[in-house]
Each structure stands twice: as C-alpha cells, then as structure tokens.
Amino acid sequence: MDYLKITGGTKLSGSVQISGAKNSALPIIAATILSDKEVVLKNLPNVVDIRTLLKLIGMLGGTVEHNETVAEINNGTMNSTKAVYEIVSQMRASILVLGPLLARFGECEVSLPGGCAIGQRPIDLHLKAMESMGAKIEIKGGYVRAEAPNGLQGAKIVFDKITVGGTENTLMAAALAHGTTTIVNAAKEPEIVQLCDMLSDAGVKIKGTGTSEIIIEGTGQKPLIFKEVEIIPDRIEAGTYLCAAAITNSTITLEKVNATHIEASIDKLENMGCSFEIDGSNITINGTNRLNPVSLVTTEYPGFPTDMQAQFMAVATMAIGESVIEERLFENRFMHVSELNRLGADIWLKGSVAAIRPVAQLHGADVMATDLRASSALVLAGLVAQGTTNVRRIYHLDRGYDNLEGKLSALGAKIERLSE
C-alpha cells in the first residue's frame, strides 16, 4: 500500500498549475447521459473518482475514450440503466446518474451509496425531487428503483436544506422533463453554475443560474447535443496550495485558477497575515512569519467551504494565538484532529467546535488519513513538522488530488510516494 514520506522544514517557491475540478467534472460526466451523441470533456483531473465514474458509464453501455485530461463519451450505445453496487459503493457521487438515466430512459436502478466517513449524506432529497416530478420510487435489495414511463413532469422542488448533489440531480432530470421545473433553495456552487452553463449551451432554457432559485424548461425527453466542455479549475485544490504556502511561510504562484471561486479562503488567509497578488488567472500568495489566529464557520457557498476546514486547521496550528473552527455541515469531519495531535498539535474538541492552540513546533510521526481532505491536512502539517512524517492510507488522497506529491515536489517540498 502506498504512503507519503515527508521531511518537513523546507520553504516552497515557484508556480503550480491547478487541475480541473473533480466536483464539477463528476456531474458533467453524469450529464452526458442526457445525450445520444459524442461529448468531449477537457481539463479533467487525473484522479480516481473520475476514472471510477467513467468506468460506470462504460458498464452502462456508453463508449468512453479517456487519456488523463480528455474524455470522449458517446452514450448513444448505452443499453443498461442499472448502476451496480460495485461502483456506487466506491464513490457516492455515482448517485448522480439517477436523474439523467431516469430522464432519458424512463427508468433506472441505482445502488444505494451507503454511509460516508465524514458523516451521513442521505439521498432522500434526491428521491423526493424525482417523486415530485412524477417518478415512482421503490427501494428494494439495496437499490433505488425509479420509473417514469411517460417521462418526468416539470414541478416545483423546494429543498428543505441546501444540497449540492440534489440540485445537480434535479437539474439533469429537469433538462429532459415535460414542462417547467423550479428549484427553490438550490445550491449556488461554481460547479452548479458550470452544469447549468453546459445544459444551457445545449439549448435548455434556464433562468436563475448561480442563484437560490433556478427555473428549467425541459425538452420533453428530447436528447441533448452538447458542445465541448472544459472543466473549471478546482477551487479546493487551489485553496490547499494556498494553505501550503501559508503554513510554510512561502511565496508561490497558482496558475489557471478562478480567484472569485476561492474568495472565502483568500479572505481568511489575508486575515491571518498573508498577502496576495492577483493577475488574471494567476494568484501569488506571500506567506508571513507571524500567522494570526483564525475564526471560521463552514457553510454553503459562497461561505467558507467545509472542504477547506481541515487544511485551515493545519495552518492554524502555526498561528500565534488560539483559533476556533466550527463545522456546521458534517458531523464527523473532525477525524483528522487526533492525527494532527499525534504530530504535536494542541487541538480540543467540543461538539462541532474545535479550538486550535498554538504550538512552537510540530514533530514528524506516522499518521493515517481518514478521508480526502483530512489527507491533505496531514500533508500540510508534515511540510512544517520537524523530522519525517509518513502519511498512510493515501488512497483517500488519490480520489481527489491530481499528482499532489509531484506538484509539491516541484515547489521544493521534500515529499515522495513509497510502497510498503
């Protein structure tokens, strides 16, 4: 099994190119089901989750040509509507095929995704949306069986709470529905915006893109013809490299990034004493040798992202005072705390609030990744820890970071991937 060996104490310098956003690429791959013609996707990140979903498309009968950052997908050959447990159990985002399969074929069978390391992510809102659009839903034998033989019907969908996946599934289902669908309390993430743009470019009439109320006029089961799509930059990867510069008091430049997508992270790092130079799609961060403590609360976009909470906790261990982080979105997203404490951090938990007290130095140790973002937090801590840090179970990391150790090495970090 692979692990990362990190020798801490090295400053970073140079530039790093940000890969395409995994969380945008996944729904866009699922959306190709809405077409029976070839779709070309560019700037895909070379990560496990992308390969997993493309494998599922192939298992459903689609034709996939994939070479790292480009995929050519033709779902005109798709001949199955059953997403099997083997794939869905590997990646929760596989549930995103539910809406497009149901919309195009009038039926589908999708395995229940099960639990998640960072907390429960129920799909009840996805299913209620499909039922509101006229689908008959049955859960049996660990599978969601959905039927709408005469097609889905436009409806008003009011989400009780903001759900990114639920918004995406409903958008895709509504694109081929009969009539008009209104989504109330929709997610506003950049990944949602890109999915709306993809559907709009294919002729679907959409109002309210980027707002909490989205109105979609369906095509009445007429398949879409998509233009070529280039995946937007990964805002979480970008934020992680900003944190790498901050924790090591370094100056680095991020290339191919959208600054507006990471405003929340930039604002917090500025409050902590870092400075920024933004030049188009390039962002240069200048670290500081005196990091101020941070106070943050995770919330939906455009607020502070839960996917950056762990990385900021690692940075906060080097601050000059006590930081406070409140996690409001997932109940188990503090599992990295015990591992950071193994490195010498002083972090205390009370419910959904973490207090991070300053320490003079972190010290290298063997640590274990528990989820995707926790993995990157441990890597960040390893960059400043005295001695050697071995981060194990990095298959979590490989799900969402494209060549993290290679990019950090190019910036000057002493990091290598080894097998045991």
N, C-alpha and C positions, 0 to 999 in steps of 0.2 A: 504494500500500500504506500502511495506517495505521501511525502510530507515536505514542509518547507523549513530549511535551516537558515536562520537569520542571525547575523552578527551585528549587533547594534552599535550606535555611536557615530555613524557616518552621515555627513551632510549630503543633501541631494542638490543637483543642478541640472540644467538642460531643459529639454522640452519633451512632452509626451502627447501622442495623438489619441483622442478619445474615440472609442469604438461606438458602433450603433447601439441603441437602447434595447436591451433584452425585453423590457416590459412594453415596448412599442412593437417590436418585431413579432412577439407571440400572438397578439390579437390580429395583426396584419396577416400572418400566415394562416390563421384560422379563417379570416375573411375571404381568402382566395377560394374557399369552398363555395362562395356565392357566385362564382364564375365557372363556365364550362370552356373557357379559353385560356391560353397561356398567360401567366402573370410573371413579371420579372421583378424580383426584390433585390435591392442593392444595399451595401453597408450593413449587412447582418453581422452581429458579433459572433466570433468563433467560440461559442460556449456550449456546454452540454444540453441546456434546456432547449436551445434552437434545434439541435440535432434530434432531440427526442420528439419534438412536435413534428418535424419534417418526416421522421420515421412513421409517426401516426398517420400523417397524410398519405404516405405510401401504403400503409396497411389498409387504408380505406379505399385504395384503388387509384389514387392520384399518381401522376407521374412527376418525379422530382429529380432535377439535376442540381447538385449543390457543390460548390467549391469554396468553402470557408466564408466569404463575404457576399457571395451572389447565389441566389437560388432561382431557378426557372421551374415554375409549378404549373401543371396542366391538370385540372380536375374534371376535364371532360370525360376522362376514363374512370372516374370514381364510381365504384359499384358496391360499396358497403356503407352502411350507416351505423355500424357498431364500433364504438371506441372501447377497446378492451382494457381490463384491469391492469394487464401487464404494463401498459404505457401510462395510463392515468394515475396509477399508484406511484409512478416515478416523479410526476410533476403535476401539481394541482392545476396549473394553467391549461391542462388538456380539457378542462370543463368548458373552455371557450369554443369548442367545436359544437356544443349543444345548439346554440342559436342558429348558426349558419346551416348546419345539417337539417334541422327541423324546418327552417325557412325554405330551403331549396328542394328537399325531398319529401317533406310532409311527414316524416317520421325519423326517429333515431333512437339509439340505445347507447347510453354513455355510462361508464362505470362511475360509481360514487368515488370522489377523490380521497375520502378519509381525513384523518387529522393532519395537523401541521405542527412542526417543532415549536414555532413561536406562538402558537395559540390556535384556537378554533377559528376556522374561516367557513362558516356554514354557507351552503348554496341555496338556502331557502328563498332568498330574494330573487335569485335567477329563476327558480321554478315558478314562483308566484307571478313573475313578469310574463313567462311563457303561458301560464294558465289564463292570465288576463287577456292574452292575445288569442285565446280560443283553443289552446292545446290541452289535450288530455294527458295527465301525468300519472304514471304509476311507478312506484319504487318496489322492486322485487329482486331478490337474489343479489343485492349489492349493485344493481343497475337502475338508472333512471330511464324509463321507457316513455317516450313522448310521441304523441300522434296529433297531426293536424292535416288530415287527408285532403281537405279543401283549401289548404293554405292558412297561414296566420292572418288574423284580422287586426287592423290598427286599433290601439287602445290608449287610454291614459294610464301611465305607470307612475305611481308615487312611491318612491323608495323611503322606507322608514328611517334608514340611515344611509349615508353615502357609501356606495360600493363600486369600486373601480371595475372589477370583473363583471358584476351585474349590469353596469352601464354598458360595457363592451358587448356582452352577450345580447342585450336588448337592442342595441344599435344595429347589430348584424342581422338579428331576426326581423327588425322593423324595416330594414332595407328592401326585403323581398315580400313584405306583408301586403295585404289588400287594404288600402286606405292609409290614414294618418295616425302615427303614434307620437304621443307626447311623453317625454321622460321628465319627471319632476324630482328635484333633489339629485340631479345627475352629478357624477364626478367631473372635475374640471382639469385633471392632469394633462400635461402636454401629450401623453400617449393617447388619451381620449381624443384630443384635437387632431392628431395625425390620422387616427382611424376615421374620424368624420371627414377629414380632407380627402382621404382615399375613396370613401364612398361617394362624396360629392363629385370628385373628378370622374367617377364612373357614371354620373348622371342622376344620382339620388338627390332629391331636393331636401336639404337640411337647413334648418334655422336654429340659431342659438348655440352654435359651436363655441366651446370654451366657457359657456355659462351653465347655471344650475338647471336650466330648462331647455331641453333640446326637442325640436319637432322634426319628425322624419316622415316624408311621403313615400310610401313603398311602391315597388314596381309591379305588384300583383303576380309574384312568382317568376317574373322575367329575369333570367340570369344576367349578371353584370359583366361589363367588359372593362377591365382595369387598365389604367396607364401604369407605366413603370413607377415603382415606389422606392425612394431612398430613405432608409430608416434614420430618424433623428438621432443626434448624439445622446449618449447615456448620461443623464444628469446625476445618477448615483455614482457611477464610475468617476465622473468629473469631481464630484464632491469628495470622494475618497482620496483622490490625488491632492486636492487642496488640503485635506487633513494631513496627508503625508508630509507636505511642506510645512504645515503649521507645527506639527509635533517635533519635527527635526530642525526647526528654525532655518528653513532653507528658502531659496528663491527658485521657482520652476515656472515654466510656461505650459499651459494646456492649449493644445491646438484642436480645432474642429469641435467647438463647444458653443452652446447657446447660453449666454450669460443670464438671460431672463428666466431660464428654467431653473437656475440654481441661486436665485436671489436670496432665498432664506438662508442657505449655507454661507454665502458671501457676507451677508449682514452679520451673522453670528461671529464669523471669523474676524471681521472688522472690529466688532465689539471686544474681541479677545486681543486685539492689538496688531493683527496682520493688515497689510495694505495691498491694494490691487491696482493693476493697470489693465484696462480692457480695450482691445483693439480689434474690432470686428468679431471674428470667431476665435480669437486668441485671448487668453486670460493669463496674466502673470501675477503670481502671488509672492509677496515678500514676507517671510516669517519674522518673528520677533523673539528676542531672548527673554522676554518678560510677558508671558501669556496671562491675560486677565481671566478670572473665572467666568463661567458662562451659566446662564439660566435659560432653560428651554423646555417647551412643551410640544410633544408631537401632535400633529393634527393633519387633516386632509390638505391637499394642495389648494391654494398657494402657501399654506402654512409650512411649518418645519416638518420634513418628511421622516416618518418612522424608520425608513431605510437608511437614514444617516445618523440615527441615535447612537448606535454602538460605536461608530467611528469618532463621533464627538466626545463620547465618554472616554475613549482612549486619549484623545488630545487633552481633555480636562485633567487627566492625571498629572500633567506637567504645568498646570496653571499655578498662580501664586496664592490663590485662595480657594475657598470651598465652592464647588459648582453644584447646581441642583438640576436634575433632569426628570421630567415627568412623562411617562409613557401612557398615552390615552387610547391607543388603537389596538394593541395586542397584549394579552395578559401574561404571556411567557417570554417577553422579549428582553429579559434581563439575564438570560442564561450565561452570557459572556462575563458577568460580574465576577463569579467565582474564579474564572480563568485569569482575568486581569489581576485579581488579588493574588493569585499564585505568582505573578510577576512582580509583586511588591506594591501594587496599588492599594489605596485605602478607601474602599467604596462600601457604603452602608445602604441597605435597602429597607424601605418600609412601604409595603404595598406596591403601588405603581410609581413610587418616587425613589430616586437614587441620589444620595449625597456623595460627591467625589471630593475627598480631602487631598490637599497637595502632599506630595512625597518628594524627597530630594532626588531619588533615583529609582528607576525600575531595574530589575535584575532578571537575566535570562533564565528560562525554565522550560520544561516540556508542558505544552498546553494543548487543549483539544477543542477544535471547532465544533459548535453545536448547530449552527445554521449559517446561511450565506453571508449575511452582514456581520455576524459575530466573527466569522473567519477573518474578514478584512480588519476588524478592530484589533484582533490579536497580532496580525501582521504589522499594523501601525505601531502598536506597543513594542513589538520586537525591534523596530527600527531605532528606538532610543534606549532599549534595555541594555544594561551592561552585560557583556558576555554573549552567550549563544541561546537563542530561543528556537525551539522546534515546534512548529505548528502542525498538528496531526489532524486526520480526517478532512483533508483539504478537498475531498470530492464535493463538499458543500461550496467551496470557493469556485471550483470549476464550473458550477452551474451558471454563474452569472458574471464572472470576470474573465475578460479576454486577455490571456497571457500576462497576468498581474506580475509574476516574478520577472518575466522578461522586460517589461516596461520599467519596473523599479530598478532592475539591474542597470538598464541604460541610463537611469538618472543618477547612478552611483551607489545604490544600496548594495550591501553585501548579503545577497539572498540567492538561494539555489534550491531547486527541486531535487529531492533524493527519494529512493525507494528503500523499503525495509522488508 
